[in-house]
Amino acid sequence: MEFVRGMIVRATAGRDQGGFFTVLSVEGDYAMICNGKRRPLEQPKKKKLKHLAPTHTVVSEQSMETNREIRRALAAFQK
């Protein structure tokens, strides 16, 4: 599955394993991800694509403008 901007993904490895994030950009084998809380828009995490599990959900550009909107979009995926 192709990773695109706005896709919601789940981290499968590392300290953030099991957490849900939004993809900000894709650069080669890496994606810049954020969740609006521990990883805000201002400090996204660079993560290898092989350590991300894609969901079939892509949020709109309007839902990615602020950290609050990103947290609200990810709320449905949190436990």
N, CA, C and O atoms as CSV, one atom per row, in Angstrom:
chain,resi,resn,atom,element,x,y,z
A,1,MET,N,N,0.844,-1.181,0.000
A,1,MET,CA,C,0.000,0.000,0.000
A,1,MET,C,C,0.885,1.239,0.000
A,1,MET,O,O,1.893,1.292,0.705
A,2,GLU,N,N,0.519,2.192,-0.762
A,2,GLU,CA,C,1.249,3.455,-0.896
A,2,GLU,C,C,0.958,4.371,0.291
A,2,GLU,O,O,-0.199,4.560,0.665
A,3,PHE,N,N,1.997,4.930,0.872
A,3,PHE,CA,C,1.848,5.891,1.960
A,3,PHE,C,C,1.675,7.274,1.362
A,3,PHE,O,O,2.470,7.695,0.522
A,4,VAL,N,N,0.641,7.981,1.790
A,4,VAL,CA,C,0.365,9.319,1.278
A,4,VAL,C,C,0.159,10.285,2.443
A,4,VAL,O,O,-0.100,9.867,3.571
A,5,ARG,N,N,0.277,11.565,2.158
A,5,ARG,CA,C,0.073,12.593,3.178
A,5,ARG,C,C,-1.352,12.491,3.733
A,5,ARG,O,O,-2.322,12.414,2.978
A,6,GLY,N,N,-1.458,12.494,5.052
A,6,GLY,CA,C,-2.761,12.417,5.703
A,6,GLY,C,C,-3.183,11.016,6.105
A,6,GLY,O,O,-4.186,10.858,6.802
A,7,MET,N,N,-2.454,10.002,5.690
A,7,MET,CA,C,-2.804,8.625,6.040
A,7,MET,C,C,-2.543,8.386,7.527
A,7,MET,O,O,-1.546,8.855,8.077
A,8,ILE,N,N,-3.435,7.664,8.155
A,8,ILE,CA,C,-3.250,7.288,9.550
A,8,ILE,C,C,-2.541,5.937,9.568
A,8,ILE,O,O,-2.963,4.988,8.908
A,9,VAL,N,N,-1.453,5.873,10.339
A,9,VAL,CA,C,-0.631,4.663,10.411
A,9,VAL,C,C,-0.431,4.266,11.871
A,9,VAL,O,O,-0.596,5.080,12.780
A,10,ARG,N,N,-0.069,2.990,12.078
A,10,ARG,CA,C,0.241,2.482,13.412
A,10,ARG,C,C,1.706,2.092,13.425
A,10,ARG,O,O,2.172,1.395,12.525
A,11,ALA,N,N,2.438,2.537,14.440
A,11,ALA,CA,C,3.850,2.195,14.586
A,11,ALA,C,C,3.956,0.746,15.059
A,11,ALA,O,O,3.286,0.350,16.013
A,12,THR,N,N,4.806,-0.050,14.383
A,12,THR,CA,C,4.942,-1.460,14.729
A,12,THR,C,C,6.248,-1.756,15.451
A,12,THR,O,O,6.469,-2.891,15.875
A,13,ALA,N,N,7.121,-0.760,15.602
A,13,ALA,CA,C,8.403,-0.972,16.268
A,13,ALA,C,C,8.845,0.313,16.944
A,13,ALA,O,O,8.426,1.412,16.580
A,14,GLY,N,N,9.700,0.143,17.935
A,14,GLY,CA,C,10.275,1.299,18.612
A,14,GLY,C,C,9.512,1.701,19.850
A,14,GLY,O,O,8.575,1.027,20.276
A,15,ARG,N,N,9.931,2.809,20.414
A,15,ARG,CA,C,9.336,3.320,21.651
A,15,ARG,C,C,7.858,3.653,21.483
A,15,ARG,O,O,7.079,3.543,22.430
A,16,ASP,N,N,7.485,4.053,20.298
A,16,ASP,CA,C,6.098,4.444,20.024
A,16,ASP,C,C,5.270,3.302,19.440
A,16,ASP,O,O,4.244,3.552,18.807
A,17,GLN,N,N,5.692,2.059,19.638
A,17,GLN,CA,C,5.000,0.881,19.110
A,17,GLN,C,C,3.546,0.848,19.570
A,17,GLN,O,O,3.249,1.029,20.751
A,18,GLY,N,N,2.648,0.615,18.618
A,18,GLY,CA,C,1.228,0.529,18.916
A,18,GLY,C,C,0.504,1.862,18.830
A,18,GLY,O,O,-0.726,1.892,18.846
A,19,GLY,N,N,1.229,2.953,18.740
A,19,GLY,CA,C,0.606,4.269,18.665
A,19,GLY,C,C,0.169,4.617,17.253
A,19,GLY,O,O,0.724,4.109,16.279
A,20,PHE,N,N,-0.821,5.478,17.148
A,20,PHE,CA,C,-1.319,5.912,15.850
A,20,PHE,C,C,-0.802,7.310,15.542
A,20,PHE,O,O,-0.728,8.170,16.419
A,21,PHE,N,N,-0.448,7.518,14.279
A,21,PHE,CA,C,0.141,8.765,13.825
A,21,PHE,C,C,-0.440,9.139,12.472
A,21,PHE,O,O,-1.058,8.318,11.794
A,22,THR,N,N,-0.231,10.390,12.094
A,22,THR,CA,C,-0.616,10.875,10.769
A,22,THR,C,C,0.652,11.118,9.970
A,22,THR,O,O,1.612,11.685,10.493
A,23,VAL,N,N,0.672,10.701,8.718
A,23,VAL,CA,C,1.825,10.907,7.847
A,23,VAL,C,C,1.803,12.342,7.324
A,23,VAL,O,O,0.816,12.787,6.738
A,24,LEU,N,N,2.912,13.060,7.548
A,24,LEU,CA,C,3.037,14.421,7.029
A,24,LEU,C,C,3.678,14.435,5.652
A,24,LEU,O,O,3.273,15.202,4.779
A,25,SER,N,N,4.689,13.576,5.457
A,25,SER,CA,C,5.343,13.486,4.156
A,25,SER,C,C,6.075,12.156,4.063
A,25,SER,O,O,6.336,11.501,5.071
A,26,VAL,N,N,6.398,11.774,2.843
A,26,VAL,CA,C,7.143,10.548,2.582
A,26,VAL,C,C,8.379,10.926,1.784
A,26,VAL,O,O,8.292,11.599,0.757
A,27,GLU,N,N,9.547,10.478,2.279
A,27,GLU,CA,C,10.824,10.786,1.625
A,27,GLU,C,C,11.617,9.497,1.481
A,27,GLU,O,O,12.293,9.077,2.420
A,28,GLY,N,N,11.542,8.875,0.335
A,28,GLY,CA,C,12.257,7.622,0.109
A,28,GLY,C,C,11.698,6.498,0.969
A,28,GLY,O,O,10.522,6.148,0.865
A,29,ASP,N,N,12.559,5.933,1.827
A,29,ASP,CA,C,12.146,4.837,2.713
A,29,ASP,C,C,11.656,5.337,4.064
A,29,ASP,O,O,11.418,4.534,4.966
A,30,TYR,N,N,11.502,6.634,4.221
A,30,TYR,CA,C,11.116,7.227,5.497
A,30,TYR,C,C,9.838,8.049,5.370
A,30,TYR,O,O,9.513,8.567,4.303
A,31,ALA,N,N,9.127,8.151,6.485
A,31,ALA,CA,C,7.944,9.007,6.558
A,31,ALA,C,C,8.106,9.930,7.756
A,31,ALA,O,O,8.653,9.527,8.783
A,32,MET,N,N,7.642,11.144,7.634
A,32,MET,CA,C,7.595,12.078,8.753
A,32,MET,C,C,6.194,11.952,9.339
A,32,MET,O,O,5.201,12.181,8.649
A,33,ILE,N,N,6.121,11.584,10.632
A,33,ILE,CA,C,4.827,11.331,11.259
A,33,ILE,C,C,4.666,12.200,12.502
A,33,ILE,O,O,5.648,12.621,13.113
A,34,CYS,N,N,3.418,12.462,12.865
A,34,CYS,CA,C,3.138,13.193,14.099
A,34,CYS,C,C,1.795,12.732,14.645
A,34,CYS,O,O,0.971,12.170,13.923
A,35,ASN,N,N,1.590,12.985,15.950
A,35,ASN,CA,C,0.303,12.636,16.554
A,35,ASN,C,C,-0.324,13.820,17.270
A,35,ASN,O,O,-1.395,13.682,17.861
A,36,GLY,N,N,0.320,14.979,17.230
A,36,GLY,CA,C,-0.263,16.179,17.811
A,36,GLY,C,C,-0.080,16.310,19.305
A,36,GLY,O,O,-0.467,17.324,19.885
A,37,LYS,N,N,0.500,15.309,19.941
A,37,LYS,CA,C,0.691,15.371,21.394
A,37,LYS,C,C,2.175,15.227,21.711
A,37,LYS,O,O,2.880,16.225,21.863
A,38,ARG,N,N,2.645,13.997,21.809
A,38,ARG,CA,C,4.066,13.785,22.094
A,38,ARG,C,C,4.925,14.178,20.896
A,38,ARG,O,O,6.056,14.635,21.059
A,39,ARG,N,N,4.390,14.000,19.711
A,39,ARG,CA,C,5.056,14.396,18.474
A,39,ARG,C,C,4.196,15.443,17.767
A,39,ARG,O,O,3.349,15.089,16.947
A,40,PRO,N,N,4.400,16.723,18.071
A,40,PRO,CA,C,3.589,17.773,17.440
A,40,PRO,C,C,4.033,18.052,16.006
A,40,PRO,O,O,5.047,17.526,15.546
A,41,LEU,N,N,3.277,18.869,15.319
A,41,LEU,CA,C,3.597,19.257,13.942
A,41,LEU,C,C,4.974,19.911,13.848
A,41,LEU,O,O,5.665,19.769,12.840
A,42,GLU,N,N,5.366,20.623,14.893
A,42,GLU,CA,C,6.626,21.352,14.877
A,42,GLU,C,C,7.834,20.428,15.015
A,42,GLU,O,O,8.940,20.807,14.629
A,43,GLN,N,N,7.645,19.223,15.558
A,43,GLN,CA,C,8.733,18.263,15.749
A,43,GLN,C,C,8.295,16.861,15.324
A,43,GLN,O,O,8.140,15.984,16.173
A,44,PRO,N,N,8.095,16.638,14.037
A,44,PRO,CA,C,7.651,15.305,13.602
A,44,PRO,C,C,8.757,14.269,13.753
A,44,PRO,O,O,9.936,14.606,13.860
A,45,LYS,N,N,8.353,13.008,13.760
A,45,LYS,CA,C,9.282,11.884,13.904
A,45,LYS,C,C,9.577,11.316,12.523
A,45,LYS,O,O,8.668,11.127,11.715
A,46,LYS,N,N,10.846,11.045,12.255
A,46,LYS,CA,C,11.247,10.391,11.009
A,46,LYS,C,C,11.287,8.894,11.283
A,46,LYS,O,O,12.045,8.443,12.141
A,47,LYS,N,N,10.481,8.121,10.564
A,47,LYS,CA,C,10.354,6.687,10.835
A,47,LYS,C,C,10.420,5.919,9.525
A,47,LYS,O,O,9.896,6.362,8.503
A,48,LYS,N,N,11.071,4.761,9.568
A,48,LYS,CA,C,11.141,3.909,8.375
A,48,LYS,C,C,9.760,3.367,8.035
A,48,LYS,O,O,8.973,3.042,8.924
A,49,LEU,N,N,9.478,3.273,6.755
A,49,LEU,CA,C,8.176,2.786,6.296
A,49,LEU,C,C,7.930,1.340,6.717
A,49,LEU,O,O,6.783,0.956,6.947
A,50,LYS,N,N,8.986,0.531,6.821
A,50,LYS,CA,C,8.790,-0.870,7.200
A,50,LYS,C,C,8.338,-1.011,8.652
A,50,LYS,O,O,7.888,-2.084,9.055
A,51,HIS,N,N,8.452,0.058,9.442
A,51,HIS,CA,C,8.013,0.037,10.835
A,51,HIS,C,C,6.647,0.680,11.020
A,51,HIS,O,O,6.245,0.981,12.144
A,52,LEU,N,N,5.936,0.888,9.923
A,52,LEU,CA,C,4.604,1.488,9.965
A,52,LEU,C,C,3.594,0.560,9.308
A,52,LEU,O,O,3.856,-0.013,8.251
A,53,ALA,N,N,2.439,0.417,9.943
A,53,ALA,CA,C,1.342,-0.379,9.373
A,53,ALA,C,C,0.268,0.604,8.908
A,53,ALA,O,O,-0.302,1.323,9.729
A,54,PRO,N,N,-0.014,0.645,7.620
A,54,PRO,CA,C,-1.010,1.600,7.128
A,54,PRO,C,C,-2.431,1.186,7.480
A,54,PRO,O,O,-2.746,-0.002,7.562
A,55,THR,N,N,-3.272,2.170,7.685
A,55,THR,CA,C,-4.707,1.935,7.784
A,55,THR,C,C,-5.302,2.407,6.459
A,55,THR,O,O,-4.593,2.986,5.636
A,56,HIS,N,N,-6.555,2.174,6.253
A,56,HIS,CA,C,-7.179,2.604,5.006
A,56,HIS,C,C,-7.863,3.950,5.177
A,56,HIS,O,O,-8.769,4.294,4.419
A,57,THR,N,N,-7.424,4.715,6.182
A,57,THR,CA,C,-8.030,6.007,6.465
A,57,THR,C,C,-7.060,7.125,6.119
A,57,THR,O,O,-5.897,7.099,6.524
A,58,VAL,N,N,-7.541,8.101,5.374
A,58,VAL,CA,C,-6.758,9.292,5.048
A,58,VAL,C,C,-7.571,10.498,5.498
A,58,VAL,O,O,-8.720,10.668,5.090
A,59,VAL,N,N,-6.971,11.334,6.339
A,59,VAL,CA,C,-7.671,12.525,6.834
A,59,VAL,C,C,-7.464,13.672,5.846
A,59,VAL,O,O,-6.494,13.692,5.088
A,60,SER,N,N,-8.385,14.612,5.871
A,60,SER,CA,C,-8.323,15.737,4.938
A,60,SER,C,C,-7.235,16.722,5.343
A,60,SER,O,O,-6.743,16.689,6.471
A,61,GLU,N,N,-6.868,17.589,4.425
A,61,GLU,CA,C,-5.866,18.621,4.703
A,61,GLU,C,C,-6.334,19.565,5.803
A,61,GLU,O,O,-5.513,20.058,6.577
A,62,GLN,N,N,-7.635,19.826,5.889
A,62,GLN,CA,C,-8.162,20.703,6.925
A,62,GLN,C,C,-7.971,20.093,8.315
A,62,GLN,O,O,-7.850,20.823,9.299
A,63,SER,N,N,-7.945,18.771,8.399
A,63,SER,CA,C,-7.769,18.090,9.684
A,63,SER,C,C,-6.311,17.980,10.090
A,63,SER,O,O,-5.999,17.380,11.118
A,64,MET,N,N,-5.412,18.552,9.297
A,64,MET,CA,C,-3.982,18.464,9.593
A,64,MET,C,C,-3.345,19.835,9.802
A,64,MET,O,O,-2.121,19.958,9.758
A,65,GLU,N,N,-4.150,20.853,10.027
A,65,GLU,CA,C,-3.606,22.203,10.143
A,65,GLU,C,C,-3.051,22.496,11.524
A,65,GLU,O,O,-2.077,23.240,11.640
A,66,THR,N,N,-3.641,21.934,12.582
A,66,THR,CA,C,-3.171,22.183,13.941
A,66,THR,C,C,-3.024,20.866,14.693
A,66,THR,O,O,-3.562,19.836,14.286
A,67,ASN,N,N,-2.289,20.920,15.793
A,67,ASN,CA,C,-2.116,19.718,16.624
A,67,ASN,C,C,-3.445,19.251,17.196
A,67,ASN,O,O,-3.687,18.049,17.305
A,68,ARG,N,N,-4.298,20.181,17.559
A,68,ARG,CA,C,-5.610,19.835,18.124
A,68,ARG,C,C,-6.445,19.046,17.116
A,68,ARG,O,O,-7.084,18.059,17.480
A,69,GLU,N,N,-6.444,19.473,15.860
A,69,GLU,CA,C,-7.226,18.777,14.833
A,69,GLU,C,C,-6.657,17.388,14.550
A,69,GLU,O,O,-7.412,16.458,14.265
A,70,ILE,N,N,-5.343,17.238,14.625
A,70,ILE,CA,C,-4.729,15.922,14.432
A,70,ILE,C,C,-5.119,14.990,15.571
A,70,ILE,O,O,-5.467,13.835,15.329
A,71,ARG,N,N,-5.066,15.479,16.816
A,71,ARG,CA,C,-5.476,14.657,17.960
A,71,ARG,C,C,-6.932,14.247,17.839
A,71,ARG,O,O,-7.286,13.116,18.171
A,72,ARG,N,N,-7.777,15.147,17.370
A,72,ARG,CA,C,-9.198,14.843,17.209
A,72,ARG,C,C,-9.400,13.769,16.133
A,72,ARG,O,O,-10.245,12.888,16.292
A,73,ALA,N,N,-8.628,13.838,15.038
A,73,ALA,CA,C,-8.749,12.843,13.968
A,73,ALA,C,C,-8.275,11.468,14.432
A,73,ALA,O,O,-8.822,10.448,14.013
A,74,LEU,N,N,-7.251,11.437,15.304
A,74,LEU,CA,C,-6.700,10.169,15.783
A,74,LEU,C,C,-7.491,9.598,16.960
A,74,LEU,O,O,-7.280,8.443,17.331
A,75,ALA,N,N,-8.376,10.363,17.540
A,75,ALA,CA,C,-9.118,9.922,18.736
A,75,ALA,C,C,-9.908,8.636,18.488
A,75,ALA,O,O,-10.037,7.813,19.394
A,76,ALA,N,N,-10.428,8.453,17.297
A,76,ALA,CA,C,-11.216,7.255,16.995
A,76,ALA,C,C,-10.346,5.993,17.006
A,76,ALA,O,O,-10.871,4.891,17.167
A,77,PHE,N,N,-9.029,6.135,16.838
A,77,PHE,CA,C,-8.151,4.981,16.789
A,77,PHE,C,C,-7.521,4.663,18.138
A,77,PHE,O,O,-7.010,3.560,18.334
A,78,GLN,N,N,-7.549,5.605,19.063
A,78,GLN,CA,C,-6.950,5.391,20.388
A,78,GLN,C,C,-7.827,4.469,21.216
A,78,GLN,O,O,-9.037,4.388,21.004
A,79,LYS,N,N,-7.213,3.781,22.154
A,79,LYS,CA,C,-7.942,2.844,23.015
A,79,LYS,C,C,-8.667,3.589,24.107
A,79,LYS,O,O,-9.338,2.972,24.934
